[in-house]
Amino acid sequence: MSANIDIAWAKPDLNVLPRLESSEIPGPKSLDMHGRASAIMKGYSGQVKLFPVVFESGHGVTLTDVDGNVYLDFSSGIYVTTLGHCHPKVTEAVQKAAGQLMNCHDFTTPIKLELLEKLTEILPGDLSGVQLYDSGTTAVEAGLRVCRAATGQYEMLSCFGDFHGKSGHSISLARMNKASGAGRAQGFYMMPRPNPYRPWFKKPDGTIDTDAYLAFYDEFILEATTNQVAAIVLEPIQGWAGSIFPPDDFFPKLRQWCNERKILLFADEVLTSMGRTGKYLAMEHWDTLPDVVTLGKGFGNGFPVTAMVVREPYAESVESISASTSYGGNPMACAAALASIKAIEEECLLENAQRLEEYFTKRLDKMKNEHPIIGDVRCKGCLMGVELVKDRTTKEPFDEAGKIVYQSAFRKGLAWIPAGHILRMSPPIVMDLDTAARCMDMIDEAIGETEKTLGYNG
Ligand SMILES: Cc1ncc(COP(=O)(O)O)c(C=O)c1O
């Protein structure tokens, strides 16, 4: 299997990288430039506010800032550059498209046709009705409209901890305490979903009781809705909430539950698709075919291109939602997405993600054995979570530790996603095993140092 994996172009020289040139991170040039930018640009994410580094270039699994510091990338931006920074095939395809035709509304172009045919070839089952967008949010919004058009019902169920975007309806599918403005849109309801590490409903032996969640959903529909539910919308694996994986029986049972109630199953795979978990769709891990699926982030490996895909019986409903947009499916976007899929195929990158999963899983288990503040570890492909707790019995979240570990590993040269009490990791799937080990060393060391600082036995 590993013989055909082709990731040599992305392999950094670990004899010299990561390389920290400035005595402080962020360095002086970063601080100056970010200071000037933030006098104008408002609304930076927490990721930037905690480490206002100014990145200048990226290559494969490395990022370089304006002070000459080179970091190993353990976040793929924000789960976006799944195939590494500036993958040569993606860069070349976008450059070529940019010189040929940038936009012609939603007319068919040769490159769009090629992408559509390739996409429906790699997706499972009869996921064959496609519309292209320019952000995860717009794809999710379109998916909601299709669910309404296809069922004639208007209510939407979603789950605690999920995240689906930041427009009026997509944000109504998620926690809203940080989104000031109007309240949840009418007809949107949230329910708990099974989290094996922190179950709400347990069997007598203490393990998670998936059936009890589904029984609760029936009660919930009866009591809280007007019984006009169009769809249940979920992330297959919750990204923002901390790489939270469902129990293996959840999606097969949920599929059955949806069929029996004529409720559509909408899998928002903006974060989890296109190789992130070692498959094109994370739902394939549970052999479950969603009715509607959204693709984003790694779909164009950094170029803003996303998709909303529906099963064949719902394809005609897409006709009734005024689905097209100004930028969706422009030739550069199609070139980026097509080149990304071809790279995954030609370079055996799903296999590389699976190979990395094997390594990460062993390493995470070892770290859990060695570090008392680690309560739980989880991994599929290159999507990982490490949950830090003050006490393994009470499972009390350890936010302070998460923040210190994040900052300490960043100072060692690891660019990654900031943590509450859950460390979230999503390296590019073009990473080699030596680099993966180096990144895990940095996290391992950072956790050990944090334990000492906070008075735990590391
Ligand atoms: C699961 C999921 N859906 C939708 C979105 C929104 O995507 P975008 O930021 O491209 O609008 C995100 C972004 O993080 C996401 O993780």
The ligand as an SDF file (V2000), in Angstrom:
LIG
                    3D

 16 16  0  0  0  0  0  0  0  0999 V2000
  -18.7400   21.7320    9.6630 C   0  0  0  0  0  0  0  0  0  0  0  0
  -18.6730   23.1180    9.1220 C   0  0  0  0  0  0  0  0  0  0  0  0
  -19.6800   23.5920    8.3780 N   0  0  0  0  0  0  0  0  0  0  0  0
  -19.6610   24.8280    7.8450 C   0  0  0  0  0  0  0  0  0  0  0  0
  -18.5940   25.6730    8.0750 C   0  0  0  0  0  0  0  0  0  0  0  0
  -18.5880   27.0550    7.4850 C   0  0  0  0  0  0  0  0  0  0  0  0
  -17.6680   27.1080    6.4510 O   0  0  0  0  0  0  0  0  0  0  0  0
  -17.0750   28.5150    5.9290 P   0  0  0  0  0  0  0  0  0  0  0  0
  -16.2400   29.0750    7.0120 O   0  0  0  0  0  0  0  0  0  0  0  0
  -16.3130   28.1400    4.6930 O   0  0  0  0  0  0  0  0  0  0  0  0
  -18.2620   29.3640    5.6090 O   0  0  0  0  0  0  0  0  0  0  0  0
  -17.5150   25.2330    8.8380 C   0  0  0  0  0  0  0  0  0  0  0  0
  -16.3560   26.1280    9.0960 C   0  0  0  0  0  0  0  0  0  0  0  0
  -15.5620   25.9400    9.9560 O   0  0  0  0  0  0  0  0  0  0  0  0
  -17.5490   23.9270    9.3840 C   0  0  0  0  0  0  0  0  0  0  0  0
  -16.5350   23.4590   10.1350 O   0  0  0  0  0  0  0  0  0  0  0  0
  1  2  1  0
  2  3  1  0
  2 15  2  0
  3  4  2  0
  4  5  1  0
  5  6  1  0
  5 12  2  0
  6  7  1  0
  7  8  1  0
  8  9  2  0
  8 10  1  0
  8 11  1  0
 12 13  1  0
 12 15  1  0
 13 14  2  0
 15 16  1  0
M  END
$$$$
